[in-house]
Structure formats: structure tokens, C-alpha cells
Amino acid sequence: MNGSQPPVFVRILISGASGNLGRALALRLAQPGVRLSLWGRNDERLNQVAAACRAQGADAAIRALDLADLDAALAALAEEDAADPFDLVLLVAGQGDTRAPGAVVEDPAQVARLGHANFIAPAAMAAAIAERMARRGCGRIGLVGTAAAAHSLPFAAAYAGSKAGLARFADALRLAVKHRGVGVTLVTPGFFAASDSKIAGSARPGEIPVAIVAERMIAAVTKGQAELVVPRRFLLLRWLDRLLPRALRDRLLLSLRLP
């Protein structure tokens, strides 16, 4: 997408726009004729992203909002969509965490926090906008999962488990609106770097620049692709997890250490 071509999507919501992937998506989509609604918790970064999008010719409004207040988020979503309907909603916001040093398992409060941030909030928002889009007969929704959702990580059970729940929900939601003109895409990234550069400087196994994740995510959502795994090598790890005997799989997972 660039300024020399008409935008594919005109009215766009991006949650988590103050984060690295949300910012990359906003800048990739920003061009004349596009109206962006950028949500996030960091007001300063939101303003910076909005200014960069406006410099590319887009109209960009911000909303500083914590999805922990789900009622407020759903009310804001309904209000904005009623005033100017979204044709693309990218639900990027989420949280990652691992068990505390010395702990055997994660703290219950942490499990609850990650469950809300990574499953309850994005699933509820996706359901709300999917119903509205289905009534209009058009729209695209992108949900961001993680490659970790395919694995029972003993040091990040809440993160992997909450994202696994989101993955199952995304697939079910996709089927529910499949014949209503609405596409739902689950994006399953592995490690990606914060840099906008497309030149990979991998610090972690399989790490790719965030700009590539954003580019591929937009292409997949535009096509209505069911799932995008990026980079694709993480598909091999998913199949290994499924095919290995449980005893061997458990041994491998227990041998993993915190990054």
C-alpha cells in the first residue's frame, strides 16, 4: 500500500498502536484518504505515531485507553463505529510475561491479568465489531496471537494458554461470519525485532524485523486468510510438538529456560 494507489481500507482501528507492531501497522497503512483510530495505553507514543501517520497524509485520531477497562473499550468501539464504520480492525494489544524468578508457577493475579489482556479483551472486542460488520456485510478483523500458543511452556503457562484460547476463538469467529462478508485472520508471529528496518539482525532464533511482520499481516488480512504464521519455520515447531511422543515432548519443554 502506498500513496500512489487508492487505499484498500479507508476506516481503520488499531489497538495497541503505541507498541512496536501497532506502530508499524499504522505507518504501513497511513496514506491520503485513510482515517485511522489509534488506541493504546501510552499517550506520548500514541501522539508520536499519529503525527507520523499525518505526515504521510492520513487522518489519525488517538484514544488513550487501557483494555483492562473492557466496558469502556466496548463502549468506545460502538461509539466510533456508529459514527464512522470501520472496514478494518486490527486488535494488536496484548501482554507477555513469565513466572517470577524462584517461583514454581505464575502468580494467580498474573494469570488473571494475562487472561484478560490476551483473551477476554480482544475476543470481546472482536465479537462486538464482527456483529456490526456482519450486519453491514463487509469488513476485516485481524487478531494477533503468538507462536508460543502451540506449546505448553512451563515458565509462561498464562501467556501461552491465553493466546491459545484466542487462537481457537479466532477460528470459531471466522467460521461464524464466513458467509457474511467478514474476514477474520489470526496472525501468529514468532520473535520479531522492534526495529522498522527490513534488514534482519537476529538476536533470537528466527527473529525478523517488525516491518516484515506488519507487511505480511496486512496482506493476509486483506485476503481474508484464516491464519498467518510468520516466520513460517514456526509451523515446523508446531508440527513437531503435535507429533512427538508426549514423554519426549515433555522432556524438551522442561529443558527450556527463560529467555
C-alpha positions as CSV (number, residue, x, y, z in Angstrom):
1,M,0.0,0.0,0.0
2,N,1.3,3.4,-0.9
3,G,0.2,6.9,-1.7
4,S,0.1,6.3,-5.4
5,Q,-2.8,3.9,-5.2
6,P,-6.3,4.2,-3.6
7,P,-6.3,2.7,-0.1
8,V,-7.8,-0.8,0.2
9,F,-9.1,0.1,3.7
10,V,-10.4,3.6,4.5
11,R,-11.5,3.5,8.1
12,I,-9.2,1.6,10.4
13,L,-8.9,0.8,14.1
14,I,-5.6,-0.4,15.6
15,S,-5.5,-1.3,19.2
16,G,-2.0,-1.4,20.8
17,A,-0.9,1.3,18.4
18,S,1.6,2.6,20.9
19,G,3.5,-0.7,20.7
20,N,6.1,-1.7,18.1
21,L,3.8,-3.8,15.9
22,G,0.9,-1.5,16.2
23,R,3.1,1.5,15.2
24,A,4.5,-0.5,12.2
25,L,1.0,-1.3,11.0
26,A,-0.2,2.2,11.4
27,L,2.7,3.6,9.3
28,R,2.2,0.9,6.7
29,L,-1.5,1.7,6.3
30,A,-1.2,5.5,6.6
31,Q,-1.8,7.4,3.3
32,P,-4.1,10.1,1.9
33,G,-7.8,9.1,2.2
34,V,-7.2,6.8,5.2
35,R,-8.9,7.6,8.6
36,L,-7.0,5.9,11.5
37,S,-8.2,5.4,15.0
38,L,-5.2,4.6,17.1
39,W,-5.7,3.1,20.6
40,G,-3.1,2.5,23.2
41,R,-2.0,3.0,26.8
42,N,1.0,5.3,26.2
43,D,-0.4,8.7,25.3
44,E,3.0,10.1,24.4
45,R,3.8,7.3,22.0
46,L,0.3,7.5,20.5
47,N,0.8,11.1,19.7
48,Q,4.1,10.4,18.0
49,V,2.6,7.6,15.9
50,A,-0.4,9.8,15.0
51,A,1.9,12.6,13.9
52,A,4.0,10.3,11.7
53,C,0.7,9.0,10.1
54,R,-0.5,12.5,9.5
55,A,2.8,13.3,7.8
56,Q,2.0,10.5,5.3
57,G,-1.3,12.2,4.5
58,A,-3.6,10.1,6.7
59,D,-6.2,11.4,9.2
60,A,-5.2,10.0,12.6
61,A,-7.1,10.2,15.9
62,I,-5.9,8.7,19.1
63,R,-7.6,7.2,22.2
64,A,-5.6,6.6,25.3
65,L,-7.3,3.6,26.8
66,D,-6.4,0.6,28.9
67,L,-8.3,-2.5,27.7
68,A,-8.3,-3.6,31.4
69,D,-11.4,-1.4,31.5
70,L,-13.3,-3.6,29.0
71,D,-16.7,-1.8,29.4
72,A,-15.1,1.5,28.4
73,A,-13.4,-0.1,25.5
74,L,-16.5,-1.8,24.2
75,A,-18.5,1.5,24.6
76,A,-15.8,3.4,22.7
77,L,-15.7,0.8,19.9
78,A,-19.5,1.0,19.5
79,E,-19.4,4.8,19.6
80,E,-16.7,5.2,17.0
81,D,-18.1,2.5,14.7
82,A,-21.5,4.1,14.8
83,A,-20.1,7.5,13.9
84,D,-17.8,6.3,11.1
85,P,-17.9,2.5,10.5
86,F,-14.7,0.6,10.4
87,D,-13.8,-1.6,7.5
88,L,-10.6,-2.9,9.1
89,V,-10.0,-3.6,12.8
90,L,-6.5,-4.8,14.0
91,L,-6.5,-6.0,17.6
92,V,-2.8,-5.9,18.4
93,A,-2.8,-5.1,22.1
94,G,-1.7,-7.8,24.4
95,Q,0.8,-8.6,27.2
96,G,3.6,-11.1,27.7
97,D,5.1,-12.3,31.0
98,T,6.7,-15.3,32.6
99,R,6.8,-16.7,36.1
100,A,8.8,-14.8,38.7
101,P,12.4,-15.9,39.5
102,G,12.3,-18.7,42.1
103,A,8.6,-19.4,41.6
104,V,7.4,-22.8,40.6
105,V,4.3,-21.4,38.8
106,E,2.9,-18.0,37.9
107,D,1.2,-15.8,40.4
108,P,-2.7,-16.1,40.2
109,A,-3.0,-12.4,39.7
110,Q,-0.6,-12.6,36.8
111,V,-2.7,-15.4,35.3
112,A,-5.8,-13.4,35.5
113,R,-4.1,-10.3,34.1
114,L,-2.8,-12.1,31.0
115,G,-6.0,-14.0,30.5
116,H,-7.9,-10.7,30.3
117,A,-5.3,-8.9,28.2
118,N,-4.6,-11.7,25.7
119,F,-8.0,-13.4,25.5
120,I,-11.0,-11.8,27.1
121,A,-10.5,-8.2,25.9
122,P,-9.5,-8.9,22.3
123,A,-12.1,-11.7,21.9
124,A,-14.9,-9.5,23.3
125,M,-13.9,-6.6,21.0
126,A,-13.6,-8.9,18.0
127,A,-17.1,-10.3,18.7
128,A,-18.6,-6.8,19.1
129,I,-17.1,-5.5,15.8
130,A,-17.8,-8.8,13.9
131,E,-21.5,-8.5,14.7
132,R,-21.6,-4.9,13.4
133,M,-19.6,-5.8,10.3
134,A,-21.8,-8.8,9.6
135,R,-24.8,-6.6,9.6
136,R,-23.1,-4.4,7.0
137,G,-22.0,-7.4,5.0
138,C,-18.3,-6.4,4.9
139,G,-15.2,-5.9,6.9
140,R,-11.9,-7.4,8.0
141,I,-10.6,-8.3,11.5
142,G,-7.0,-9.2,12.5
143,L,-6.1,-10.7,15.8
144,V,-2.5,-11.1,17.0
145,G,-1.6,-14.4,18.7
146,T,1.8,-15.9,19.1
147,A,3.8,-19.0,18.1
148,A,4.0,-19.8,21.8
149,A,0.3,-20.7,21.8
150,A,1.1,-24.0,20.2
151,H,3.4,-25.1,23.1
152,S,2.9,-25.8,26.8
153,L,5.6,-23.5,28.1
154,P,6.0,-24.3,31.8
155,F,7.5,-20.8,32.5
156,A,4.8,-18.9,30.6
157,A,1.7,-21.0,31.0
158,A,-0.6,-18.0,31.3
159,Y,0.8,-16.3,28.2
160,A,0.8,-19.4,26.0
161,G,-2.6,-20.5,27.4
162,S,-4.4,-17.2,26.9
163,K,-3.1,-16.8,23.4
164,A,-4.1,-20.4,22.6
165,G,-7.6,-19.5,23.7
166,L,-7.6,-16.5,21.4
167,A,-6.4,-18.7,18.5
168,R,-9.4,-21.1,19.0
169,F,-11.8,-18.2,19.4
170,A,-10.5,-16.5,16.2
171,D,-11.0,-19.6,14.2
172,A,-14.5,-20.1,15.5
173,L,-15.4,-16.5,14.9
174,R,-14.1,-16.8,11.4
175,L,-16.5,-19.6,10.7
176,A,-19.4,-17.7,12.3
177,V,-19.0,-14.7,9.9
178,K,-17.5,-16.5,6.9
179,H,-20.6,-16.1,4.8
180,R,-21.5,-12.6,6.0
181,G,-18.7,-10.8,4.0
182,V,-16.4,-10.6,7.0
183,G,-12.9,-12.0,7.2
184,V,-11.1,-12.9,10.4
185,T,-7.4,-13.5,10.4
186,L,-5.3,-14.9,13.2
187,V,-1.7,-13.7,12.9
188,T,0.8,-16.0,14.7
189,P,4.2,-14.3,14.9
190,G,7.4,-15.8,16.4
191,F,10.1,-13.4,17.6
192,F,10.3,-10.0,15.9
193,A,12.6,-7.1,16.5
194,A,11.5,-3.6,17.4
195,S,13.4,-2.1,14.5
196,D,11.5,-0.9,11.5
197,S,14.3,-2.0,9.3
198,K,13.8,-4.9,6.9
199,I,17.4,-6.0,7.4
200,A,17.3,-8.9,9.8
201,G,19.8,-8.7,12.7
202,S,18.5,-11.8,14.6
203,A,19.2,-11.7,18.4
204,R,16.7,-14.6,19.0
205,P,16.0,-17.8,17.0
206,G,14.1,-16.9,13.9
207,E,13.7,-13.2,14.7
208,I,12.6,-10.9,11.9
209,P,12.1,-7.2,11.7
210,V,8.7,-5.9,12.8
211,A,8.2,-4.1,9.4
212,I,8.1,-7.5,7.7
213,V,5.5,-8.8,10.2
214,A,3.3,-5.7,9.6
215,E,3.6,-6.1,5.8
216,R,2.7,-9.7,5.8
217,M,-0.1,-9.2,8.3
218,I,-1.8,-6.6,6.2
219,A,-1.5,-8.8,3.1
220,A,-3.1,-11.8,5.0
221,V,-5.9,-9.7,6.5
222,T,-6.6,-8.1,3.1
223,K,-7.0,-11.5,1.5
224,G,-9.1,-12.8,4.4
225,Q,-6.6,-15.5,5.1
226,A,-7.5,-17.7,8.1
227,E,-4.1,-17.7,9.7
228,L,-0.6,-16.3,9.0
229,V,2.4,-17.9,10.7
230,V,5.4,-15.6,10.5
231,P,8.1,-16.7,10.0
232,R,6.8,-19.9,8.5
233,R,9.5,-22.0,10.2
234,F,7.4,-21.9,13.3
235,L,4.9,-24.2,11.6
236,L,7.6,-26.9,11.8
237,L,7.9,-26.5,15.5
238,R,4.1,-26.7,15.8
239,W,4.0,-30.0,14.0
240,L,6.9,-31.3,16.0
241,D,5.0,-30.5,19.2
242,R,2.0,-32.4,17.9
243,L,3.9,-35.5,16.5
244,L,6.5,-36.1,19.2
245,P,5.6,-38.7,21.8
246,R,4.4,-36.9,24.9
247,A,7.3,-38.1,27.1
248,L,9.9,-36.7,24.6
249,R,7.9,-33.5,24.2
250,D,7.7,-33.0,27.9
251,R,11.4,-33.6,28.3
252,L,12.1,-30.9,25.7
253,L,9.7,-28.4,27.2
254,L,11.1,-28.9,30.7
255,S,14.6,-28.3,29.3
256,L,13.7,-24.8,28.1
257,R,15.0,-21.9,30.2
258,L,13.7,-18.4,30.5
259,P,15.0,-16.1,27.7
